[in-house]
């Protein structure tokens, strides 16, 4: 028999209430926001939302995290670290997300120890496992992070409904992966590449696009937008602005992907194949050649 959402949420709150306190790895996205709200309900001041600041976190996402923490009423802390200090992360192999998540969650445990708490929570939900190449989930398991949404069978659809019940502004917010996900596997993650991707995506956000990515193919910008926003991306005024601003940001070429937005379109496939776009762009814009 399928449990109701009310029953799932009550069970998650009860589970959290048994803890001596929790630190929630908090991005300000809908998943971690739902966990923070549940934890705040269950533990009050013994629930802390913590956002890890680094080069891969867009500045606007940090602003959103602060704002959503205020909506929830949960205590919000930030810690700072750099994934670029880790050569395994910089190498950008198939396990980049594993290295990133390990470092990020490690900082969460530092905060938890300082507070005298034994539990770190994250926003992994019941829809996440099995959804493609997800090395970050391995880090969650290895570090024994508690995922209340997963533990109580709360799916992505459930999460959005729960966030809506809490009146959170992120209930319908699209998923937002870190900036390093815009760089094809095998191409080093550098501060320069992260910076120009952030500047490029700030432009798209300013122009009102809601679901988008700017992929960095070693100086070639590949803009992806949702299929229903392709017409807006083909507008002559936007085309001129994109070409001008992305060139100023450091890109050599600016392109629009007519397939539209796809999650993980520069990440490895489950069967170990190379990124789905690598061959096309290597043919048209060979790396290291004029």
C-alpha positions, 0 to 999 in steps of 0.5 A, spaced: 500 500 500 502 506 497 503 511 503 500 518 503 505 524 502 502 526 509 505 520 512 511 520 509 513 527 511 510 525 518 515 519 518 521 524 516 520 529 521 519 523 527 526 520 524 529 527 524 526 529 531 530 523 534 537 526 532 541 530 537 541 536 531 543 536 524 546 540 519 543 540 512 547 541 506 543 546 503 544 549 496 537 553 496 534 548 491 528 545 492 530 538 495 535 541 500 530 546 502 524 541 503 529 537 508 531 544 511 524 545 512 522 538 515 528 539 520 526 545 522 520 543 524 522 537 527 528 540 531 527 548 531 534 551 533 538 544 532 537 544 525 542 548 521 542 549 514 549 550 511 551 552 504 558 551 502 561 557 498 566 555 492 568 557 485 563 552 482 557 555 486 554 561 482 553 567 486 546 568 485 545 561 487 548 563 494 543 569 494 537 564 493 540 560 499 540 565 504 533 568 501 530 561 502 533 560 509 529 566 511 523 563 508 524 557 512 526 560 518 532 556 519 539 558 521 543 559 515 551 558 515 556 558 510 563 555 509 568 556 504 572 551 500 575 550 493 574 544 489 580 547 485 585 545 490 584 537 489 587 535 482 582 529 482 577 534 481 580 539 476 582 533 472 574 532 471 574 525 470 568 520 470 568 521 478 568 529 478 562 529 482 564 524 487 570 528 489 566 534 489 561 531 493 566 528 498 569 535 499 563 539 500 560 534 505 566 533 509 566 541 510 558 539 513 561 534 518 566 539 520 560 544 521 556 539 525 562 537 529 563 544 531 556 544 533 556 538 537 551 534 532 552 527 529 548 528 523 549 531 516 543 531 511 542 532 504 537 532 499 537 526 495 530 524 494 527 517 492 527 519 484 535 520 484 538 513 485 538 509 478 538 516 474 544 515 470 551 516 472 551 519 479 558 518 482 556 523 487 551 518 490 557 514 492 560 519 496 553 520 500 553 513 502 561 512 503 560 518 508 554 515 511 550 522 510 542 521 512 538 522 506 531 523 509 527 524 503 530 517 500 529 514 507 522 515 507 520 514 499 519 522 498 520 522 490 521 529 486 514 530 485 513 529 493 518 534 494 515 539 490 508 538 493 511 539 500 515 545 498 509 548 496 505 546 502 511 550 506 510 556 501 517 556 499 519 560 493 523 554 490 517 549 489 518 550 482 525 551 481 528 548 475 534 543 478 541 547 478 547 543 478 554 546 479 558 550 474 563 544 473 557 540 470 558 545 464 565 543 462 566 536 458 569 530 461 576 530 460 577 538 459 580 541 466 576 545 470 579 552 471 577 558 474 577 561 468 572 556 465 568 557 471 568 564 471 566 565 463 560 560 464 557 564 470 557 570 466 554 567 460 549 564 464 547 570 468 546 573 461 541 568 460 537 569 466 537 576 465 534 575 459 528 571 462 530 564 460 528 559 465 531 552 464 538 553 460 545 551 460 552 554 457 557 549 456 564 550 455 567 546 450 574 549 451 572 556 448 566 554 444 560 556 448 554 552 447 547 555 449 542 550 451 535 552 453 528 549 454 525 547 447 519 552 448 524 557 449 528 556 443 524 562 439 526 567 444 534 564 443 533 566 436 531 573 437 536 577 433 536 582 439 538 576 444 543 573 438 547 580 438 547 580 446 549 573 447 555 574 441 557 580 444 557 579 452 559 571 451 565 574 447 567 579 452 567 573 457 572 570 454 569 565 449 571 564 442 565 562 439 558 562 441 553 557 438 546 555 440 544 547 441 538 546 437 536 540 440 535 544 446 536 543 454 539 536 456 541 534 463 548 531 463 549 532 456 557 533 457 557 527 462 559 520 461 554 515 459 552 509 464 556 504 459 562 508 459 562 512 453 564 519 451 560 525 452 555 525 447 557 532 444 565 531 444 565 528 437 561 533 433 565 539 437 572 536 436 570 535 428 568 543 428 572 546 433 579 542 434 582 543 440 589 546 440 588 548 433 587 555 429 
